[in-house]
Amino acid sequence: MVFLGHGFSALEGGAALSGTESKSRMENQVKSLAGTEGNRPQLPSLTGLRIFGALGVFLLHSLMLVDPLKMAVPMSFLSDQDLAVPIAKFVGKAGFFGVSFFFVLSGFVLTWSAKPGKPTRAFIRRRLFKIFPNHLVLWVVAMLLVPAAAATAEAPVANLFLVHAWFPDPKVFISINSPSWSLCVELLFYVLFPFFIKPVRRIAENRLWAWAGVVLAAIVAVGLINYFLVPDQPRSPLLPMAIPQQWFGYIFPLPRMLEFGLGMLLARIVAAGRWPGIRVAPVALLTIAAYVGTVYVPSPFDFILAMIVPIAVLIPSVAAADLRGEGIFLRSRAMVWVGNVSFGFYLCQGVVLFQGRLWLGGDKTYSTPVAFALWIALFVATLLVGALLYTFVEEPMMKRFSVSRKNRKNRKNRKNQNQKNQKNSPPKPVEAAEQGAIAPDETSAARTVV
């Protein structure tokens, strides 16, 4: 008996279903559970999955052989170079995976939670209050603690307004709080999303896979252009890559819109019930195996190309498993919590890790046990700062300012009226809640975004 999820099996009424019938049943089941646009169920597993993307970036940043704030000091605490060098090489691509994962995921969850007719101004307002509060706090902290991070006159202002990724100069695009360059890409997508979603909605369901293939081909084309047409000199002092190729193929916001577009198409594929019934466990193993292979992929093909297909399989597979009600651990309260704090955990690394390494160990390296203990201390400190940002900055600012005062007042009035109506009427069964198809508030659904 082959498990198909949420009450279906390969046997029904004593008769075995053919492969085609089984696939059709699963597609119809997922499509029905996905609800309708603007009324999609929450996908808590995707929130839990976020921490693995942020952890990938943490592994890269915390185990590099150079601290960006002091080039003569390694980020790794290990004195044993026979251990430090291969570890740094192995985790050196984890950051590429994490960032690409976040971009595809952003396109997916924003499309999943999109509500037809929602004003563009209201959407952009919500997204600005998602990313800017944490960014502004860390910008101020970085300017106070690490004034050397402002290496050029234009860097502070460009970084403050999240346009620094448009500058090809590394003294600008990784200035101040270095992880914030990815927010420039997110910001562009947020501005363009209300215009992207309209044509994506019009794509016929039977053509979604073809369009996904077109976007993947475009991503490959960008990688080839970067390799053959963009100069491979000068080299980066931080990572084994050329600075012009790093900027064009990894930092520059325009080409990275393709990953968001792929996420949008994948969301529609899942909602249409056209995602194959792949279990999460083999997909996770595929992703791990693909990453191991990525370690041996040369720059610049390791930026996006090496992991884009595993990422494009992982995210919708987890989403479909969520819809089928499969009990994967990503839905647990602990995983959802770390997923929620992962934005702050990711964004504070430029300050907590790079400056924290100098505070904790200066320019010294240590024996393996001591180095591991210090690395754990940095991880805990980074997670703690991420949790503080989520609790006292991100979440309060989203609740207070992401909706206009007029809409907050209307929402409060509706809530009071609903409570009054509930008191005056007998309770009714909520079929959607019993089926797990509870429509998400956009804040919680789009919380999956970095």
C-alpha positions, 0 to 999 in steps of 0.5 A: 500500500503506497501512502498518498497522504490525507486519507488516500492510499493506493487501494480504495474499495478493495481495488488497486488504482493504476499509477495514472489514477493514483497521480490524478487522485493526489493532484486533485486532493492537493488542489482541493486542499490548496483552496482558492486564491486569497483563501489559501491555507497556512504552510507552517513547514515552510516557515520552519524550513527557513532556518536551514537557509539562514543556517547555511549563510551562518556556516559560510560567515562563521567558518571563513578563513578571513574576517571581513572587518580585519583581513589578517584575522580568520573567522574560523577559531581553529588553529589546525589548518588541516581542519580549518581549510577543508571545513571552510571549503565545504561550507563555502557554498552554503551561503549561496544555497541559503540566499537562493533558497530565500529568493525562491521561497519569497516568490512562492509564499507571496504568490501563495498568500496574494489576495486579488484586488489588494491595493499595490500601495498596501502591499508595498507598505507591508513589505517595507515594514517587514524589512526596514525596521531590522535593517535600520536598527542594524545599520545604526549599530554597525555605524556605531560599532564598525565605522570602518565598514563605511569604506566609501563616502556613498556607502552609508547612504546607499546602504541605508536606502537599500540601493547599495547592491546596484553598485559594482564596487565591493566597498559599497555592495558589502558595506556597513552590515554586509548581509543587507545587500540581499534586501536590495534584491528583496526590495526590488521584487516587492516593488515589482511583485504587484506587476509580476503577479498579473501575468503569472495569474493569467498563465494556463495551468497546463502551461505552468511547467513550460514557463518554469522551464523557460525561467530555469533556462534563463537562469542558466543563460545568465550563468553562461553570460557571467562566465563568458562575458564578465571579466574574471579579474580582479579576484575577491580577497574573501572568497574564491571568485572574481569581483565582477562576476560576483557582482553581476551573477550574485549581487546585482538585483535584476538577474535575481528576479528570475529566482523570485519568478520561479518561486511564483510559478512553483506556487501556482503549480502546487495550487493547481495540483500539478506538483508530483507526490514526492515525499520530503525525505528523498527530496531532502537527501537529494538536496544534501547530495546536490550540495556535496556535489556543489562543493566541487563546482567552480565559480561562478556556476556555484552561485545559483546554477548548482542548487537551483533545481534541488531548491525548486524541488524542495520548497513545493515538496514541503508545501505539498506535504503540508497540504496533505497533513503529513506530520513532518517536524518542520511544522513543530512549534520549535521549528516555526519559532526558529523560522520566524526569528531566522530573518533577524538571525540572518541579518545580524550576522554582519555585526554579531559574527564579524565583530563578535569574532574579534571581541571573543578571540581577537586575532587568536586561534585555538585548539579544536575543543576551544574553537568549537565552544567559541563557535557555539557561543557565536551561534547562540549570540547570533540566534539570541540577537535574531530573537530579540530583533523579531520580538522587539522590532520586527513583529511590533513594527509589522503589527503597528505600522504595516496597515494604515491607521484607517484600515487598523480602525476598520479591522478593529471595528470588524473584530468587535462586531464579529465578537458581538455577533458570536456572543449573540448566536449559537456556535457553528461547525467550521468545516474549513478548520476541521480540514486544516484549510484555514486562510492565512493572514498575509502577515503570517503567510508572508512571514516566510520571506526574508 
